[in-house]
Amino acid sequence: MTTIIISIMIVLLLLGFPMMIPLVTAAFVGFYMTFGGTGQMETLIQQMMGGIRPTALIAVPMFILAADVMTRGQSAHRLINMVMSFVGHVKGGLAVSTAASCTLFGAVSGSTQATVVAVGSPLRPRMLKAGYKDPFTLALIINSSDIAFLIPPSIGMIIYGVISGTSIGELFIAGIGPGLLILFMFSIYCVLYAVIKDVPTEPKSSWRERLTAVQKALWPLGFPVLIVGGIYGGIFSPTEAAAACVLYAVLLEFVIFRSLKLQHIYTIAKSTGLITAVVFILVAVGNGFSWVISFAQIPQEILAAVGINEAGPVGVLIAISVAFFVACMFVDPIVVILVLTPIFAPAIAASGLDPVHVGVLITLQVAIGSATPPFGCDIFTAIAIFKRPYWEVIRGTPPFIFMLVVAAALVIMFPQIALFLRDLAFR
């Protein structure tokens, strides 16, 4: 049965069907083969509906809505100008500012695609004008946006937390360390690139200009304070923090900055509704699929076939890293989390691994795969936004992918990179 289910999914994917079709087809076929008929099909439907029942998932549309409001408003521009005022004048400062702005906006939106749009749209023309090559610029924007998947709020971490039963608050805090590590590595590479290519520097901002930029960015900087501080201080649950972010974003863009008007509400709500519908359909179908393969003990068959059951904790982490990284090169990250997490759950439990450490590593690998050819979803977001050909978009990605893989290896070897802040906050 395992071979049949995998074959069905591969064939339907190759035929170009949306990911929900291979998932639901495989789930129904697996159900039919397991129970010998369709008489109890309502049980599978109940499992699908149960997948979108957890209250923690309410945070997903709220963070999507908050990100959409801020992307269309002034928050991203204010954060970019603040970062530029401090590091724009150093060698590689504009590139470092791009990476830092992606990190900051990731702490506001939690979405890699929103970060590509909000940060990449204004900064790519400035980088090209400053003398950076377009392949480097595109690769920097795409891969730096992946930090948004690690820095809270992270939609990927919410999905993993719901599927695995892991504390979403702990996952949020644990993602900060690896996110900052990647920003540090990218910044060093940006400086070296600018020195080697002799890229001109930007004019140095005066302290008055820096102070003005900081004052303008104070309101947007309230988002990470609201999320991390609220969860860390026990004021909010992650879901309540998402609701607070929506209120804060609306007040910021509609009332304080006045960058949006009432007529924008329909467009924003429609966009949020469409994205949320896609996410929730995938979650529902993915939960039904996970239930079927778990009932049929397919994960145990796969893990036994590849020898994971005999591997130690490090071996399990390496296997998880490879599987999630490769899968996200071809399939949407949310689908990969939904499908592969239940498969590896028995091995994770048997190895005694910290589920928060595993969750951060999975989120990191998902982020890397999302920006990796041939079909990483962030690549196609960049193609659509910047109107550049596929080969030009991916040409500059290898150095960044190498750095991300190194970061993943460090997180495997030194778990405290992820767990230090978690232990400080929750232990």
C-alpha positions as CSV (number, residue, x, y, z in Angstrom):
1,M,0.0,0.0,0.0
2,T,2.9,2.4,0.7
3,T,4.1,2.1,-2.8
4,I,0.7,2.7,-4.3
5,I,0.0,5.8,-2.2
6,I,3.4,7.3,-3.0
7,S,3.0,6.5,-6.7
8,I,-0.5,8.2,-6.8
9,M,0.9,11.4,-5.2
10,I,3.9,11.5,-7.6
11,V,1.8,10.9,-10.7
12,L,-0.8,13.5,-9.8
13,L,1.9,16.1,-8.9
14,L,3.7,15.5,-12.3
15,L,0.3,16.0,-14.0
16,G,0.1,19.4,-12.5
17,F,-2.7,19.0,-10.0
18,P,-2.8,21.4,-7.0
19,M,-1.2,19.8,-3.9
20,M,-4.6,19.2,-2.2
21,I,-5.7,16.8,-5.0
22,P,-2.8,14.3,-4.6
23,L,-3.2,14.5,-0.8
24,V,-7.0,13.8,-0.7
25,T,-6.8,11.2,-3.5
26,A,-4.0,9.3,-1.6
27,A,-6.0,9.6,1.6
28,F,-9.2,8.1,0.0
29,V,-7.3,5.3,-1.7
30,G,-5.4,4.5,1.5
31,F,-8.7,4.5,3.5
32,Y,-10.3,2.2,0.9
33,M,-7.4,-0.2,1.0
34,T,-7.2,-0.2,4.8
35,F,-10.9,-0.6,5.6
36,G,-11.9,-2.5,2.4
37,G,-14.7,-0.2,1.3
38,T,-16.3,3.3,1.6
39,G,-18.9,2.5,4.2
40,Q,-17.0,4.3,6.9
41,M,-15.9,7.2,4.8
42,E,-17.5,9.7,7.2
43,T,-14.7,8.8,9.6
44,L,-12.1,10.2,7.2
45,I,-14.2,13.3,6.7
46,Q,-14.4,13.8,10.5
47,Q,-10.6,13.5,10.7
48,M,-10.2,16.2,8.0
49,M,-12.6,18.5,9.9
50,G,-10.7,17.7,13.1
51,G,-7.5,19.0,11.5
52,I,-8.8,22.6,11.4
53,R,-10.5,22.4,14.8
54,P,-7.5,23.3,17.1
55,T,-7.9,26.9,18.4
56,A,-4.2,27.5,17.8
57,L,-4.9,27.7,14.1
58,I,-6.9,30.9,14.6
59,A,-3.5,32.6,14.8
60,V,-2.8,31.8,11.1
61,P,-5.4,34.0,9.4
62,M,-4.7,36.7,12.0
63,F,-1.0,36.8,11.2
64,I,-1.7,36.7,7.5
65,L,-4.1,39.6,7.9
66,A,-1.6,41.7,10.0
67,A,1.1,41.0,7.4
68,D,-1.1,42.0,4.5
69,V,-2.0,45.3,6.2
70,M,1.6,46.1,7.0
71,T,2.8,45.1,3.5
72,R,0.4,47.6,1.9
73,G,1.2,50.3,4.5
74,Q,4.3,52.1,5.7
75,S,5.7,49.7,8.3
76,A,8.2,48.0,6.0
77,H,9.6,51.3,4.6
78,R,10.1,52.7,8.0
79,L,12.0,49.6,9.2
80,I,14.2,49.7,6.1
81,N,15.0,53.4,6.5
82,M,16.0,52.8,10.1
83,V,18.4,50.0,9.3
84,M,19.8,51.9,6.4
85,S,20.6,54.9,8.5
86,F,22.9,52.9,10.7
87,V,24.7,50.4,8.4
88,G,24.1,51.8,4.9
89,H,27.4,53.6,4.8
90,V,29.7,50.7,5.6
91,K,31.1,48.4,2.9
92,G,28.2,46.1,1.9
93,G,25.9,48.1,4.1
94,L,23.0,48.2,1.7
95,A,23.1,44.4,1.3
96,V,23.4,44.0,5.1
97,S,20.4,46.4,5.5
98,T,18.4,44.2,3.1
99,A,19.1,41.1,5.2
100,A,18.4,42.9,8.5
101,S,15.2,44.4,7.1
102,C,14.0,41.0,6.1
103,T,14.7,39.8,9.6
104,L,12.8,42.7,11.2
105,F,9.9,42.4,8.8
106,G,9.8,38.7,9.5
107,A,9.3,39.5,13.1
108,V,6.4,41.6,12.0
109,S,4.7,39.3,9.4
110,G,5.9,35.7,9.8
111,S,5.5,35.1,6.1
112,T,8.4,34.6,3.6
113,Q,6.3,35.7,0.6
114,A,5.2,38.9,2.3
115,T,8.8,39.7,3.2
116,V,9.9,39.2,-0.4
117,V,7.3,41.7,-1.5
118,A,7.6,44.2,1.3
119,V,11.4,44.4,1.5
120,G,12.4,43.3,-1.9
121,S,10.3,45.7,-3.9
122,P,11.9,48.9,-2.5
123,L,15.4,47.6,-1.9
124,R,16.1,45.7,-5.1
125,P,16.2,48.9,-7.3
126,R,18.4,50.6,-4.7
127,M,20.9,47.7,-4.7
128,L,21.0,47.5,-8.5
129,K,21.7,51.3,-8.7
130,A,24.4,50.9,-6.0
131,G,26.3,48.4,-8.2
132,Y,25.2,45.0,-6.9
133,K,24.6,42.3,-9.6
134,D,21.0,41.2,-10.0
135,P,21.6,37.5,-9.3
136,F,23.2,38.4,-6.0
137,T,20.4,40.8,-5.1
138,L,17.7,38.4,-5.9
139,A,19.3,35.5,-4.0
140,L,19.9,37.8,-1.0
141,I,16.2,38.9,-0.9
142,I,14.9,35.3,-1.4
143,N,17.1,33.7,1.2
144,S,17.0,36.5,3.7
145,S,13.2,36.3,3.6
146,D,13.5,32.8,4.8
147,I,14.6,34.1,8.2
148,A,10.9,35.2,8.5
149,F,10.0,31.5,8.9
150,L,12.2,31.3,12.0
151,I,11.7,34.6,13.7
152,P,8.3,34.8,15.5
153,P,5.6,34.9,14.4
154,S,6.1,31.9,12.1
155,I,3.2,30.3,10.3
156,G,5.3,27.2,9.8
157,M,5.9,26.8,13.5
158,I,2.2,27.2,14.2
159,I,1.3,24.4,11.8
160,Y,4.1,22.2,13.3
161,G,3.0,22.9,16.8
162,V,-0.6,22.0,16.0
163,I,0.4,18.7,14.2
164,S,2.9,17.6,16.8
165,G,1.3,19.0,20.0
166,T,4.4,21.1,20.8
167,S,4.1,24.5,22.6
168,I,3.8,27.2,19.9
169,G,5.1,29.8,22.4
170,E,8.2,27.8,23.1
171,L,8.8,27.3,19.3
172,F,8.5,31.0,18.7
173,I,11.1,31.9,21.3
174,A,13.4,29.0,20.2
175,G,13.4,30.3,16.6
176,I,15.1,33.6,17.5
177,G,18.6,32.2,18.0
178,P,18.9,30.4,14.6
179,G,17.4,33.4,12.9
180,L,20.0,35.8,14.3
181,L,22.8,33.3,13.5
182,I,21.7,33.2,9.8
183,L,21.5,37.0,9.7
184,F,25.1,37.2,11.1
185,M,26.4,34.7,8.5
186,F,24.6,36.6,5.6
187,S,25.9,39.9,6.8
188,I,29.5,38.6,6.8
189,Y,29.1,37.3,3.2
190,C,27.5,40.6,2.1
191,V,30.5,42.6,3.4
192,L,33.0,40.2,1.7
193,Y,31.0,40.3,-1.6
194,A,31.0,44.2,-1.5
195,V,34.8,44.3,-0.8
196,I,35.6,41.8,-3.5
197,K,33.4,43.4,-6.1
198,D,34.3,46.9,-4.9
199,V,30.7,48.0,-4.5
200,P,30.4,51.7,-3.6
201,T,29.0,52.7,-0.2
202,E,26.0,54.8,0.6
203,P,26.3,58.3,2.1
204,K,26.6,58.2,5.8
205,S,23.6,59.4,7.8
206,S,24.0,62.0,10.4
207,W,22.9,61.3,14.0
208,R,20.0,63.6,13.6
209,E,18.8,61.5,10.5
210,R,19.3,58.3,12.5
211,L,17.3,59.6,15.4
212,T,14.5,60.6,13.0
213,A,14.6,57.2,11.4
214,V,14.4,55.5,14.8
215,Q,11.5,57.7,15.8
216,K,9.6,56.8,12.7
217,A,10.3,53.1,13.1
218,L,9.3,52.9,16.8
219,W,5.7,52.1,16.0
220,P,6.6,49.1,13.7
221,L,9.2,47.9,16.2
222,G,6.3,47.4,18.6
223,F,5.3,44.3,16.8
224,P,8.1,42.0,17.9
225,V,7.9,43.5,21.4
226,L,4.2,42.8,21.4
227,I,4.6,39.2,20.2
228,V,7.7,38.1,22.0
229,G,7.2,40.2,25.1
230,G,3.6,39.3,25.4
231,I,4.2,35.5,25.1
232,Y,7.4,35.6,27.2
233,G,5.7,37.7,29.9
234,G,2.7,35.4,30.1
235,I,0.3,38.2,28.9
236,F,-0.7,36.5,25.7
237,S,-1.0,33.1,24.2
238,P,0.3,32.9,20.6
239,T,-3.3,33.1,19.4
240,E,-4.1,36.2,21.5
241,A,-0.8,37.7,20.3
242,A,-2.0,37.3,16.7
243,A,-5.2,39.1,17.5
244,A,-3.3,41.9,19.2
245,C,-1.1,42.2,16.1
246,V,-4.1,42.6,13.9
247,L,-5.5,45.4,16.1
248,Y,-2.0,47.0,16.3
249,A,-1.5,46.8,12.5
250,V,-5.0,48.4,11.8
251,L,-4.4,51.2,14.3
252,L,-0.9,51.8,12.9
253,E,-1.7,51.9,9.2
254,F,-5.3,53.3,9.2
255,V,-5.2,55.7,12.2
256,I,-1.6,56.7,13.1
257,F,0.2,56.6,9.7
258,R,-3.0,57.0,7.6
259,S,-1.3,55.1,4.8
260,L,-4.5,53.1,4.1
261,K,-8.1,54.0,3.7
262,L,-11.4,52.3,4.3
263,Q,-11.7,51.2,0.7
264,H,-8.5,49.1,1.1
265,I,-10.3,46.9,3.7
266,Y,-12.1,44.8,1.1
267,T,-9.0,44.1,-0.9
268,I,-7.0,43.2,2.2
269,A,-9.8,41.0,3.6
270,K,-10.3,39.2,0.2
271,S,-6.5,38.5,-0.1
272,T,-6.4,37.2,3.5
273,G,-9.5,35.0,3.0
274,L,-8.1,33.4,-0.2
275,I,-4.7,32.6,1.4
276,T,-6.4,31.3,4.6
277,A,-8.8,29.1,2.6
278,V,-5.8,27.5,0.8
279,V,-3.9,26.9,4.1
280,F,-6.9,25.5,5.9
281,I,-7.8,23.2,3.0
282,L,-4.3,21.9,3.0
283,V,-4.3,21.4,6.8
284,A,-7.6,19.5,6.7
285,V,-6.6,17.2,3.9
286,G,-3.2,16.8,5.4
287,N,-4.7,15.7,8.7
288,G,-6.9,13.2,7.0
289,F,-3.9,11.8,5.1
290,S,-1.8,11.7,8.2
291,W,-4.5,9.7,10.0
292,V,-4.8,7.2,7.2
293,I,-1.1,6.5,7.0
294,S,-0.7,6.4,10.8
295,F,-3.6,3.9,11.0
296,A,-2.0,1.8,8.3
297,Q,1.4,2.1,10.1
298,I,3.0,3.4,6.9
299,P,5.5,5.6,8.9
300,Q,6.8,2.6,10.7
301,E,7.3,0.8,7.4
302,I,9.2,3.7,5.9
303,L,11.4,4.3,8.9
304,A,12.2,0.6,9.2
305,A,13.0,0.4,5.5
306,V,15.5,3.2,5.7
307,G,17.0,2.1,9.0
308,I,16.0,5.2,11.0
309,N,14.7,3.1,13.9
310,E,18.2,2.0,14.7
311,A,19.8,5.4,14.3
312,G,20.7,7.6,17.3
313,P,19.3,11.1,18.0
314,V,21.9,12.7,15.6
315,G,21.1,10.2,12.9
316,V,17.3,11.0,13.2
317,L,18.0,14.7,13.1
318,I,20.1,14.3,9.9
319,A,17.4,12.1,8.3
320,I,14.7,14.7,9.2
321,S,16.9,17.5,7.8
322,V,17.5,15.8,4.5
323,A,13.8,14.7,4.1
324,F,12.3,18.1,4.8
325,F,15.0,20.0,2.8
326,V,14.5,17.8,-0.3
327,A,10.7,17.8,-0.1
328,C,10.4,21.6,0.1
329,M,12.5,21.8,-3.1
330,F,9.4,20.4,-4.9
331,V,6.3,20.9,-2.6
332,D,4.7,23.7,-0.6
333,P,6.3,24.0,2.9
334,I,2.9,23.6,4.8
335,V,2.2,20.4,2.9
336,V,5.6,19.0,3.7
337,I,5.2,19.8,7.4
338,L,1.7,18.2,7.4
339,V,2.9,15.0,5.6
340,L,6.3,14.3,7.0
341,T,5.9,15.3,10.6
342,P,3.6,12.3,11.4
343,I,6.0,10.0,9.5
344,F,9.0,10.9,11.7
345,A,7.0,11.2,14.9
346,P,7.7,7.6,16.1
347,A,11.4,8.0,15.5
348,I,11.5,11.4,17.3
349,A,9.7,9.9,20.3
350,A,11.9,6.8,20.4
351,S,15.1,8.9,20.3
352,G,14.0,11.1,23.2
353,L,14.6,14.3,21.2
354,D,13.3,17.7,22.4
355,P,10.3,18.4,20.2
356,V,11.0,22.1,20.3
357,H,14.6,21.5,19.0
358,V,13.1,19.2,16.3
359,G,10.5,21.9,15.4
360,V,13.1,24.6,14.9
361,L,15.2,22.3,12.8
362,I,12.2,21.3,10.6
363,T,11.3,25.0,10.2
364,L,14.8,25.8,9.2
365,Q,15.0,23.0,6.6
366,V,11.6,24.0,5.3
367,A,12.9,27.6,4.9
368,I,16.0,26.4,3.1
369,G,14.0,24.1,0.7
370,S,11.6,27.0,0.0
371,A,14.4,29.0,-1.6
372,T,16.2,26.1,-3.3
373,P,15.8,25.1,-7.0
374,P,14.1,23.5,-8.8
375,F,10.7,24.4,-7.4
376,G,11.2,26.3,-4.1
377,C,8.1,28.5,-3.6
378,D,10.0,31.7,-2.8
379,I,11.8,31.4,-6.2
380,F,8.5,31.7,-8.0
381,T,7.3,34.5,-5.7
382,A,10.5,36.4,-6.8
383,I,9.9,35.6,-10.5
384,A,6.3,36.9,-10.2
385,I,7.2,40.1,-8.3
386,F,10.4,41.1,-10.0
387,K,9.6,39.8,-13.5
388,R,13.0,38.1,-14.0
389,P,13.7,34.8,-15.7
390,Y,14.1,31.6,-13.7
391,W,17.8,31.1,-14.3
392,E,18.6,34.6,-13.3
393,V,16.7,34.3,-10.1
394,I,18.5,31.0,-9.0
395,R,22.0,31.8,-10.3
396,G,23.1,33.5,-7.1
397,T,21.6,31.1,-4.6
398,P,24.3,28.5,-4.0
399,P,26.4,30.5,-1.5
400,F,23.3,31.3,0.6
401,I,22.1,27.7,0.5
402,F,25.5,26.6,1.7
403,M,25.4,29.0,4.6
404,L,21.9,27.9,5.5
405,V,23.0,24.2,5.4
406,V,25.9,25.2,7.7
407,A,23.5,26.9,10.1
408,A,21.3,23.8,10.1
409,A,24.4,21.6,10.9
410,L,25.3,24.0,13.8
411,V,21.7,23.7,15.2
412,I,22.0,19.9,15.1
413,M,25.4,19.9,16.8
414,F,24.7,22.7,19.3
415,P,21.0,22.5,20.3
416,Q,21.4,25.4,22.7
417,I,21.5,27.8,19.7
418,A,17.8,27.1,19.6
419,L,17.0,26.1,23.2
420,F,18.9,28.7,25.2
421,L,16.3,31.4,25.0
422,R,13.5,28.8,25.3
423,D,15.1,27.5,28.5
424,L,15.6,31.1,29.8
425,A,12.0,32.0,29.1
426,F,10.1,28.8,30.0
427,R,12.3,26.8,32.4
